Amino acid sequence: MFFFISGYLLLDRVYDFDRAKTFYRRNLLGLIMTVEIWIVIYNIFNAIYYDAAFSLGELWRNMLFLKATNMSHMWYMPVIIGIYLFIPLIANMLHSIDIQMLTLPFSIAWLCIFVVPELDLIVQWGGAPAYSGAT
């Protein structure tokens, strides 16, 4: 829900160079700095509280999002940073294309995301094997 609301609130405008720069400075920079500080704090906390070995190499991999951290509640941070990186580009693309061009791709995505899994459940309930590849 958070992603939908963020997209709705951030995609309604056209981003020129100055507006994109302001968006990155106000939103992305603070978010990245906060996440990096928390990653350092959590690594130090884990080393002290859980008596885990502190490794600068592992800290750098965590900070660059190259390794999954043991902080399960931080799973969305790389996702939201990635979304924020492309918000100005996506917003400008959405404002420059005809909305009818999105009908076919969104229809296919809707079918793949919602209809196929439901049909798969119905088929499995009837005793047949799954056809979508999911087990």
N, C-alpha and C positions, 0 to 999 in steps of 0.2 A: 504494500500500500504506500509505503514511504517513497518508493521509486516512481510510482504513478503520480503522486502529488508533486514531487520534485519536478518531474517532466512537465506536468501541466503548468506549473508556475514559472518554469524557466524557458520553455519552448515557445512562448507566446510573443516573443519580441525578435526583432532583427538585430543582429550583432554586427556593427561595423568594427574597425580595428580598435578604436578607443573603448568602445563598450565591451569588447571581448577582453581587452587588457584589464579593464576595471573588474570584470567578472572573475578573471583568473586571480587577480590580486586580492579581491575581497573574499572569494569563496574557496578557491583551490589551494592557494598558498597557506592559509590558516588551517585548513583541513589536513594538508600534508604535514605541516609542522606539528600539529597536535597528535596525529597518529604516530609520527616518528618519536616524539617525546614519550608517549605511552608505551611504545615497543621497548624503548630503553628502560623505562621504569619497571615494566613487567619482567624483562630479562634479569635485572638486578634483584627484583623481588624473588624470582624463581631460584636464583643462585643462593640467596640468603635463607629464605624460608624453607625451600625443599632441598637445600644442600646440594643443588645441581652445579655442575661445572660451568663456569662462565667462560664463554668463548667469543672473542671479537669477530671471528669469521662467521659464526652462527648469528651473532647480532647483526652483522652487515647483510647476511642473506635474508634475515627477517625484515630488516629495514627496507630492502630493495624488493620485497615481496617475491623472492625467489624460492622460499621455503615456507611450507605451511607451519604456522606457529601453534603453540599449545594454548593459544588464547581463542577459544571457540567463539566467543562473543564478538571477535573482531573480523569475522569472515567477510563482512560486507564492505570493509574499508577499501580494499583494492578495487572492488566493484564500483563503489560510488566515486572514487577518484578517477577511474576509467571513464565513467559516465560524464563526470564534470569536464574531463579533457575534451570531449567531443560535443558538448552542449551547444556552443556557438556554431559549429559546423552543421550539426543536425538541424538546429533552428533555422539557419539560413537556407538550408536545402528544403525544409518543409514549407517555407514561405515562398520559395521560387518555383515549386512544381504544382501541377494541377492535382487536386485531391483525388480525382477519379483514377489517376495513375496508380494509386495505392490500393485500389479495390482488389485486384488480383493477388498481389503478394500478401496482403493482410488476410484475405480469404483462405489462401493456402496455409498460412501460418496458423490461423484459427482452427482449420481442419486437423492439422498435424498435432497441435497442442491440446485441443479439447475433444474432438470427435474420435480420432483414432484410439486414444487410451480408453475412452468409454466403450467403444465397440469391442475393444480387446477384452475388457472386463466382462462384458455380456457374453462373448464367445467362450471365455474361460469358465464362466458360471454354468454354461451349458455342457461343459465337459470337454470341449475341444481344446487343442493346444493354442497357445498365444501366437498370433500372427504378426505382431508388431516388433518382435525381437526382444521385448522386455520380459523378464522372468519374475 
